[in-house]
């Protein structure tokens, strides 16, 4: 049986939703260390449990370029230059990018014209760029610092529990 926690927690603080998602991620990673398996399950967990999401997934650093990894949503851009668009900016600056209106972001790469806001968190381990987690929404101003905090905690767990191919 699967639950959509965004509906269950819609009248609660985001913090409660992220606590539940963290616990579910702990279960997903409990006895699985494969990077692609964990990325696939994590992108699905986020896609189906965050509100107003139309894409959730990973781009992986391959030869200093972001290449599409496991995701949920419509087909996506396959390659993104480091430093280009929201994903490339998060990777090059090693900082989370929260974009309320992607159409106002200089150099935004429109893989899906239905996307209106975005959050991208870089994945670094031991100073090396692994890639980014990218989540898009069809609504403007979907993401905030609570999302960043909750997603960062889940990504820290992912990094701890996964055999990363760097």
N, CA, C and O of each residue as an XYZ file, in Angstrom:
664
protein
N       0.841     -1.173      0.000
C       0.000      0.000      0.000
C       0.886      1.236      0.000
O       1.854      1.309      0.757
N       0.562      2.200     -0.839
C       1.387      3.409     -0.866
C       0.559      4.608     -0.430
O      -0.652      4.667     -0.642
N       1.239      5.544      0.174
C       0.596      6.753      0.663
C       1.182      7.958     -0.042
O       2.353      7.956     -0.423
N       0.372      8.980     -0.213
C       0.865     10.255     -0.695
C       0.890     11.174      0.521
O      -0.137     11.714      0.932
N       2.081     11.341      1.085
C       2.206     12.107      2.313
C       1.898     13.586      2.128
O       1.554     14.265      3.095
N       2.015     14.098      0.908
C       1.694     15.509      0.699
C       0.226     15.770      1.012
O      -0.118     16.854      1.486
N      -0.646     14.796      0.757
C      -2.072     14.953      1.084
C      -2.308     14.791      2.581
O      -3.065     15.551      3.185
N      -1.657     13.800      3.172
C      -1.831     13.555      4.606
C      -1.350     14.747      5.429
O      -1.957     15.091      6.443
N      -0.251     15.380      4.986
C       0.362     16.465      5.754
C       0.091     17.842      5.169
O       0.788     18.798      5.507
N      -0.913     17.966      4.290
C      -1.127     19.236      3.598
C      -1.444     20.395      4.538
O      -1.157     21.545      4.205
N      -2.024     20.122      5.695
C      -2.323     21.187      6.649
C      -1.294     21.266      7.774
O      -1.489     22.000      8.743
N      -0.209     20.519      7.650
C       0.854     20.492      8.643
C       2.063     21.255      8.103
O       2.153     21.504      6.901
N       2.980     21.622      8.977
C       4.223     22.241      8.501
C       4.993     21.264      7.602
O       4.921     20.049      7.785
N       5.724     21.810      6.638
C       6.525     20.975      5.746
C       7.487     20.099      6.528
O       7.834     19.000      6.094
N       7.909     20.583      7.669
C       8.846     19.843      8.502
C       8.324     18.438      8.801
O       9.098     17.480      8.794
N       7.029     18.303      9.061
C       6.433     16.994      9.369
C       6.476     16.087      8.140
O       6.764     14.897      8.260
N       6.195     16.635      6.971
C       6.270     15.858      5.739
C       7.688     15.337      5.532
O       7.884     14.160      5.229
N       8.663     16.204      5.693
C      10.050     15.796      5.484
C      10.524     14.783      6.526
O      11.364     13.936      6.221
N      10.003     14.855      7.739
C      10.319     13.831      8.739
C       9.844     12.462      8.257
O      10.567     11.474      8.383
N       8.632     12.403      7.705
C       8.099     11.144      7.186
C       8.899     10.661      5.979
O       9.205      9.474      5.868
N       9.233     11.576      5.084
C      10.016     11.195      3.911
C      11.404     10.702      4.311
O      11.930      9.773      3.697
N      11.989     11.303      5.314
C      13.291     10.862      5.817
C      13.187      9.420      6.326
O      14.030      8.580      6.009
N      12.162      9.149      7.106
C      11.978      7.798      7.627
C      11.770      6.794      6.498
O      12.291      5.681      6.560
N      11.026      7.167      5.483
C      10.825      6.277      4.351
C      12.147      6.057      3.601
O      12.437      4.944      3.163
N      12.932      7.109      3.459
C      14.232      6.982      2.797
C      15.147      6.058      3.603
O      15.887      5.264      3.022
N      15.104      6.154      4.928
C      15.889      5.234      5.758
C      15.536      3.791      5.428
O      16.421      2.942      5.324
N      14.255      3.510      5.264
C      13.816      2.168      4.909
C      14.303      1.760      3.532
O      14.735      0.624      3.334
N      14.237      2.680      2.579
C      14.697      2.377      1.215
C      16.188      2.054      1.184
O      16.623      1.173      0.442
N      16.962      2.766      1.988
C      18.417      2.613      1.970
C      18.927      1.585      2.986
O      20.130      1.337      3.065
N      18.015      0.985      3.763
C      18.417      0.114      4.863
C      19.361     -0.999      4.422
O      20.410     -1.199      5.034
N      19.002     -1.716      3.378
C      19.851     -2.823      2.954
C      20.216     -2.734      1.472
O      20.504     -3.740      0.825
N      20.196     -1.514      0.958
C      20.573     -1.296     -0.445
C      21.594     -0.173     -0.517
O      21.335      0.932     -0.040
N      22.755     -0.445     -1.111
C      23.809      0.556     -1.206
C      24.088      0.977     -2.644
O      24.910      1.865     -2.873
N      23.418      0.356     -3.623
C      23.674      0.679     -5.021
C      23.204      2.104     -5.344
O      22.073      2.482     -5.039
N      24.084      2.875     -5.957
C      23.801      4.278     -6.237
C      22.592      4.457     -7.155
O      21.703      5.251     -6.846
N      22.541      3.743     -8.266
C      21.437      3.926     -9.208
C      20.109      3.468     -8.623
O      19.083      4.113     -8.837
N      20.117      2.368     -7.889
C      18.890      1.898     -7.251
C      18.374      2.925     -6.242
O      17.181      3.225     -6.204
N      19.284      3.457     -5.428
C      18.870      4.430     -4.414
C      18.433      5.753     -5.046
O      17.497      6.389     -4.562
N      19.096      6.166     -6.113
C      18.668      7.387     -6.809
C      17.282      7.192     -7.427
O      16.433      8.080     -7.350
N      17.062      6.037     -8.034
C      15.760      5.765     -8.638
C      14.649      5.774     -7.607
O      13.608      6.398     -7.816
N      14.862      5.085     -6.496
C      13.838      5.049     -5.459
C      13.636      6.402     -4.790
O      12.507      6.771     -4.468
N      14.718      7.144     -4.579
C      14.584      8.451     -3.946
C      13.847      9.431     -4.860
O      12.996     10.187     -4.392
N      14.161      9.427     -6.145
C      13.457     10.343     -7.051
C      11.971      9.993     -7.097
O      11.131     10.890     -7.170
N      11.637      8.709     -7.055
C      10.234      8.295     -7.045
C       9.546      8.701     -5.743
O       8.420      9.197     -5.757
N      10.228      8.486     -4.623
C       9.679      8.873     -3.324
C       9.319     10.358     -3.306
O       8.242     10.738     -2.844
N      10.220     11.188     -3.808
C       9.981     12.634     -3.807
C       8.908     13.025     -4.816
O       8.043     13.848     -4.515
N       8.956     12.448     -5.992
C       7.996     12.780     -7.056
C       6.557     12.504     -6.614
O       5.659     13.307     -6.868
N       6.350     11.384     -5.962
C       4.994     10.991     -5.598
C       4.521     11.519     -4.253
O       3.351     11.348     -3.910
N       5.396     12.155     -3.480
C       4.987     12.603     -2.154
C       5.132     14.093     -1.890
O       4.680     14.574     -0.851
N       5.748     14.833     -2.799
C       5.793     16.290     -2.645
C       4.650     16.903     -3.464
O       4.272     16.380     -4.512
N       4.121     17.991     -2.979
C       2.982     18.638     -3.653
C       3.417     19.397     -4.898
O       4.487     20.004     -4.928
N       2.584     19.354     -5.911
C       2.723     20.176     -7.123
C       4.011     19.926     -7.905
O       4.550     20.840     -8.529
N       4.492     18.712     -7.871
C       5.750     18.364     -8.536
C       5.463     17.793     -9.928
O       4.549     16.986    -10.102
N       6.252     18.223    -10.912
C       6.134     17.608    -12.238
C       7.433     16.954    -12.702
O       7.481     16.395    -13.797
N       8.484     17.015    -11.886
C       9.734     16.327    -12.223
C      10.608     16.256    -10.979
O      10.724     17.228    -10.232
N      11.220     15.102    -10.767
C      12.174     14.937     -9.665
C      13.217     13.922    -10.095
O      12.885     12.807    -10.497
N      14.478     14.315    -10.009
C      15.506     13.369    -10.398
C      16.900     13.927    -10.247
O      17.126     14.990     -9.670
N      17.819     13.165    -10.788
C      19.233     13.456    -10.635
C      19.904     13.726    -11.977
O      19.535     13.168    -13.011
N      20.893     14.593    -11.918
C      21.866     14.753    -12.996
C      23.215     14.403    -12.389
O      23.548     14.862    -11.297
N      23.989     13.591    -13.097
C      25.261     13.105    -12.585
C      26.433     13.782    -13.283
O      26.390     14.040    -14.486
N      27.472     14.064    -12.520
C      28.677     14.666    -13.083
C      29.447     13.604    -13.867
O      29.944     12.629    -13.303
N      29.531     13.815    -15.157
C      30.283     12.927    -16.035
C      31.214     13.787    -16.877
O      30.766     14.521    -17.757
N      32.508     13.693    -16.605
C      33.506     14.476    -17.340
C      33.192     15.971    -17.312
O      33.249     16.653    -18.335
N      32.861     16.460    -16.124
C      32.584     17.881    -15.891
C      31.384     18.393    -16.689
O      31.369     19.529    -17.162
N      30.389     17.531    -16.824
C      29.115     17.864    -17.470
C      28.030     17.099    -16.721
O      28.253     15.965    -16.296
N      26.860     17.709    -16.554
C      25.764     17.020    -15.886
C      24.995     16.187    -16.911
O      24.532     16.700    -17.930
N      24.871     14.886    -16.618
C      24.199     13.958    -17.512
C      22.991     13.382    -16.779
O      23.077     13.035    -15.601
N      21.886     13.286    -17.472
C      20.637     12.795    -16.900
C      20.826     11.451    -16.215
O      21.410     10.522    -16.772
N      20.314     11.373    -14.988
C      20.338     10.140    -14.213
C      18.913      9.693    -13.927
O      17.987     10.098    -14.630
N      18.724      8.866    -12.908
C      17.392      8.391    -12.554
C      16.456      9.543    -12.224
O      16.842     10.497    -11.548
N      15.207      9.446    -12.712
C      14.228     10.505    -12.490
C      12.814      9.970    -12.630
O      12.597      8.840    -13.067
N      11.852     10.813    -12.247
C      10.427     10.591    -12.491
C       9.870     11.856    -13.102
O      10.166     12.957    -12.637
N       9.069     11.709    -14.136
C       8.477     12.840    -14.832
C       8.635     12.671    -16.326
O       9.018     11.605    -16.810
N       8.333     13.740    -17.056
C       8.464     13.715    -18.512
C       9.928     13.623    -18.923
O      10.830     13.866    -18.121
N      10.149     13.265    -20.193
C      11.518     13.213    -20.687
C      12.192     14.546    -20.406
O      11.535     15.583    -20.322
N      13.517     14.506    -20.262
C      14.246     15.689    -19.805
C      15.467     15.948    -20.676
O      15.851     15.125    -21.506
N      16.052     17.094    -20.465
C      17.319     17.417    -21.116
C      18.340     16.361    -20.705
O      18.386     15.959    -19.543
N      19.142     15.921    -21.638
C      20.086     14.846    -21.366
C      21.387     15.353    -20.777
O      21.944     14.724    -19.877
N      21.887     16.496    -21.275
C      23.170     17.020    -20.815
C      23.047     18.511    -20.507
O      22.399     19.268    -21.229
N      23.689     18.903    -19.414
C      23.696     20.305    -18.998
C      25.131     20.682    -18.642
O      25.783     19.990    -17.861
N      25.609     21.754    -19.202
C      26.961     22.223    -18.894
C      27.023     22.738    -17.458
O      26.093     23.388    -16.981
N      28.124     22.441    -16.779
C      28.344     22.996    -15.438
C      28.354     24.515    -15.579
O      29.050     25.065    -16.432
N      27.570     25.185    -14.731
C      27.493     26.642    -14.776
C      26.323     27.158    -15.603
O      26.047     28.357    -15.592
N      25.629     26.276    -16.320
C      24.518     26.699    -17.181
C      23.180     26.289    -16.565
O      23.037     25.175    -16.062
N      22.209     27.193    -16.608
C      20.889     26.893    -16.070
C      20.909     26.750    -14.560
O      21.925     27.004    -13.913
N      19.778     26.343    -14.007
C      19.660     26.220    -12.559
C      20.518     25.057    -12.052
O      21.220     25.193    -11.049
N      20.463     23.925    -12.740
C      21.251     22.756    -12.311
C      22.746     23.031    -12.397
O      23.490     22.743    -11.459
N      23.177     23.579    -13.503
C      24.593     23.870    -13.684
C      25.106     24.903    -12.712
O      26.259     24.841    -12.285
N      24.249     25.869    -12.353
C      24.625     26.888    -11.374
C      24.785     26.268     -9.988
O      25.750     26.562     -9.282
N      23.840     25.410     -9.597
C      23.944     24.733     -8.291
C      25.236     23.929     -8.213
O      25.914     23.926     -7.186
N      25.570     23.248     -9.308
C      26.789     22.432     -9.339
C      28.041     23.293     -9.263
O      28.957     22.992     -8.498
N      28.086     24.365    -10.054
C      29.306     25.180    -10.106
C      29.521     25.995     -8.834
O      30.661     26.236     -8.437
N      28.437     26.418     -8.196
C      28.551     27.242     -6.991
C      28.481     26.429     -5.705
O      28.662     26.974     -4.616
N      28.216     25.117     -5.822
C      28.023     24.259     -4.655
C      27.042     24.892     -3.679
O      27.303     24.988     -2.480
N      25.903     25.324     -4.225
C      24.878     25.935     -3.390
C      23.495     25.586     -3.931
O      23.280     25.477     -5.138
N      22.578     25.419     -3.002
C      21.197     25.145     -3.385
C      20.630     26.343     -4.128
O      20.838     27.493     -3.740
N      19.909     26.051     -5.202
C      19.231     27.084     -5.965
C      17.726     26.908     -5.769
O      17.167     25.866     -6.112
N      17.078     27.925     -5.217
C      15.624     27.942     -5.077
C      15.129     29.042     -6.004
O      15.415     30.220     -5.791
N      14.385     28.652     -7.032
C      13.948     29.599     -8.047
C      12.421     29.665     -8.041
O      11.744     28.696     -8.386
N      11.891     30.825     -7.645
C      10.440     30.998     -7.572
C       9.783     31.023     -8.934
O       8.663     30.536     -9.090
N      10.463     31.585     -9.930
C       9.939     31.674    -11.292
C      11.096     31.400    -12.251
O      11.939     32.263    -12.491
N      11.119     30.185    -12.792
C      12.239     29.791    -13.651
C      12.338     30.643    -14.913
O      13.411     30.751    -15.507
N      11.232     31.242    -15.321
C      11.237     32.063    -16.527
C      11.988     33.381    -16.317
O      12.289     34.089    -17.278
N      12.286     33.705    -15.061
C      13.052     34.902    -14.731
C      14.515     34.583    -14.432
O      15.309     35.494    -14.196
N      14.881     33.302    -14.440
C      16.248     32.897    -14.128
C      17.098     33.022    -15.392
O      16.802     32.379    -16.399
N      18.147     33.838    -15.351
C      18.988     34.011    -16.539
C      19.608     32.686    -16.993
O      20.260     31.999    -16.207
N      19.406     32.340    -18.239
C      19.966     31.125    -18.794
C      19.204     29.858    -18.451
O      19.717     28.756    -18.644
N      17.978     30.001    -17.942
C      17.188     28.817    -17.597
C      17.024     27.909    -18.811
O      16.776     28.379    -19.921
N      17.166     26.614    -18.589
C      16.996     25.615    -19.650
C      15.602     25.025    -19.494
O      15.316     24.364    -18.495
N      14.751     25.253    -20.455
C      13.355     24.809    -20.372
C      13.194     23.416    -20.968
O      12.905     23.273    -22.157
N      13.381     22.394    -20.144
C      13.155     21.019    -20.607
C      11.659     20.741    -20.715
O      11.225     20.001    -21.597
N      10.874     21.332    -19.820
C       9.418     21.181    -19.821
C       8.821     22.565    -19.588
O       9.020     23.168    -18.534
N       8.100     23.054    -20.567
C       7.526     24.403    -20.465
C       6.496     24.512    -19.346
O       6.127     25.623    -18.966
N       6.022     23.386    -18.808
C       5.056     23.421    -17.704
C       5.725     23.740    -16.364
O       5.038     24.079    -15.400
N       7.042     23.637    -16.293
C       7.746     23.931    -15.041
C       7.802     25.430    -14.812
O       8.136     26.196    -15.716
N       7.469     25.842    -13.590
C       7.478     27.262    -13.245
C       8.382     27.602    -12.070
O       8.815     28.747    -11.938
N       8.673     26.629    -11.218
C       9.620     26.868    -10.133
C      10.468     25.615     -9.960
O      10.134     24.540    -10.457
N      11.579     25.785     -9.239
C      12.559     24.700     -9.193
C      13.430     24.831     -7.950
O      13.703     25.930     -7.467
N      13.856     23.680     -7.451
C      14.879     23.640     -6.413
C      15.927     22.628     -6.872
O      15.593     21.532     -7.323
N      17.187     23.007     -6.753
C      18.286     22.126     -7.135
C      19.306     22.129     -6.005
O      19.774     23.181     -5.569
N      19.639     20.931     -5.542
C      20.635     20.770     -4.481
C      21.832     20.025     -5.033
O      21.676     18.962     -5.634
N      23.031     20.568     -4.836
C      24.234     19.881     -5.310
C      24.566     18.689     -4.417
O      24.288     18.697     -3.217
N      25.161     17.675     -5.020
C      25.617     16.495     -4.291
C      27.139     16.459     -4.357
O      27.721     16.196     -5.410
N      27.763     16.722     -3.235
C      29.220     16.675     -3.134
C      29.608     15.667     -2.071
O      28.938     15.545     -1.046
N      30.687     14.947     -2.317
C      31.264     14.077     -1.289
C      32.769     14.215     -1.364
O      33.371     14.091     -2.430
N      33.366     14.475     -0.214
C      34.816     14.648     -0.124
C      35.321     15.688     -1.118
O      36.378     15.520     -1.726
N      34.557     16.759     -1.274
C      34.948     17.855     -2.157
C      34.750     17.588     -3.633
O      35.103     18.427     -4.462
N      34.191     16.432     -3.983
C      33.985     16.084     -5.388
C      32.509     16.173     -5.743
O      31.649     15.727     -4.984
N      32.225     16.752     -6.898
C      30.846     16.887     -7.377
C      30.354     15.553     -7.917
O      30.903     15.021     -8.882
N      29.311     15.015     -7.284
C      28.664     13.804     -7.769
C      27.586     14.161     -8.794
O      27.444     13.494     -9.819
N      26.837     15.214     -8.505
C      25.747     15.637     -9.381
C      24.825     16.578     -8.637
O      25.235     17.266     -7.701
N      23.561     16.598     -9.071
C      22.557     17.442     -8.426
C      21.239     16.691     -8.332
O      20.947     15.812     -9.142
N      20.452     17.053     -7.333
C      19.052     16.650     -7.244
C      18.235     17.831     -7.743
O      18.382     18.948     -7.247
N      17.379     17.586     -8.721
C      16.582     18.628     -9.354
C      15.112     18.295     -9.166
O      14.685     17.182     -9.474
N      14.329     19.250     -8.661
C      12.889     19.062     -8.501
C      12.191     20.276     -9.099
O      12.499     21.417     -8.757
N      11.250     20.013     -9.994
C      10.492     21.067    -10.675
C       9.027     21.030    -10.253
O       8.491     19.979     -9.904
N       8.394     22.197    -10.292
C       6.980     22.315     -9.994
C       6.281     23.107    -11.088
O       6.867     24.002    -11.696
N       5.031     22.768    -11.328
C       4.236     23.512    -12.301
C       3.664     24.792    -11.703
O       3.074     25.597    -12.423
N       3.829     24.990    -10.399
C       3.391     26.220     -9.750
C       4.596     27.093     -9.423
O       5.688     26.586     -9.170
N       4.393     28.393     -9.431
C       5.454     29.324     -9.055
C       5.616     29.330     -7.537
O       4.667     29.077     -6.796
N       6.824     29.619     -7.096
C       7.153     29.796     -5.675
C       6.761     28.584     -4.820
O       6.266     28.743     -3.705
N       6.981     27.397     -5.337
C       6.652     26.176     -4.601
C       7.636     25.902     -3.473
O       7.244     25.414     -2.413
N       8.901     26.211     -3.691
C       9.960     25.774     -2.781
C      10.472     26.906     -1.903
O      10.470     28.071     -2.299
N      10.911     26.539     -0.698
C      11.457     27.520      0.232
C      12.560     26.869      1.062
O      13.001     25.759      0.764
N      12.996     27.566      2.098
C      14.089     27.085      2.932
C      13.733     25.803      3.677
O      14.617     25.001      3.978
N      12.447     25.599      3.982
C      12.037     24.350      4.631
C      12.266     23.165      3.703
O      12.679     22.093      4.145
N      11.994     23.363      2.408
C      12.261     22.304      1.433
C      13.759     22.031      1.373
O      14.190     20.878      1.377
N      14.538     23.087      1.319
C      15.993     22.928      1.265
C      16.484     22.140      2.476
O      17.277     21.209      2.334
N      16.022     22.506      3.648
C      16.457     21.857      4.886
C      16.062     20.374      4.881
O      16.885     19.511      5.188
N      14.814     20.083      4.535
C      14.338     18.701      4.529
C      15.026     17.854      3.477
O      15.407     16.714      3.746
N      15.188     18.403      2.281
C      15.855     17.666      1.206
C      17.332     17.459      1.503
O      17.885     16.401      1.202
N      17.971     18.456      2.089
C      19.397     18.331      2.434
C      19.608     17.188      3.423
O      20.556     16.413      3.293
N      18.735     17.090      4.394
C      18.845     16.021      5.386
C      18.690     14.654      4.704
O      19.428     13.718      5.012
N      17.742     14.544      3.791
C      17.539     13.286      3.063
C      18.744     12.983      2.177
O      19.166     11.830      2.086
N      19.299     13.999      1.525
C      20.478     13.784      0.684
C      21.699     13.392      1.517
O      22.512     12.583      1.071
N      21.838     13.948      2.707
C      22.929     13.547      3.589
C      22.807     12.062      3.937
O      23.809     11.349      3.978
N      21.589     11.602      4.185
C      21.351     10.185      4.453
C      21.699      9.351      3.219
O      22.343      8.308      3.334
N      21.274      9.808      2.048
C      21.589      9.119      0.795
C      23.102      8.955      0.633
O      23.581      7.868      0.313
N      23.844     10.030      0.854
C      25.298     10.006      0.709
C      25.932      9.030      1.717
O      26.868      8.302      1.387
N      25.409      9.030      2.935
C      25.936      8.153      3.984
C      25.666      6.673      3.675
O      26.525      5.825      3.915
N      24.496      6.368      3.154
C      24.053      4.983      3.001
C      24.287      4.389      1.621
O      23.919      3.239      1.384
N      24.886      5.135      0.708
C      25.026      4.690     -0.677
C      26.491      4.591     -1.076
O      27.304      5.442     -0.714
N      26.815      3.550     -1.821
C      28.147      3.430     -2.417
C      28.184      4.324     -3.644
O      27.648      3.974     -4.695
N      28.812      5.469     -3.505
C      28.813      6.476     -4.575
C      29.922      6.221     -5.566
O      31.066      5.960     -5.195
N      29.564      6.301     -6.828
C      30.549      6.159     -7.909
C      31.018      7.545     -8.296
O      30.368      8.230     -9.085
N      32.130      7.953     -7.749
C      32.637      9.305     -8.020
C      33.787      9.219     -8.996
O      34.363     10.243     -9.363
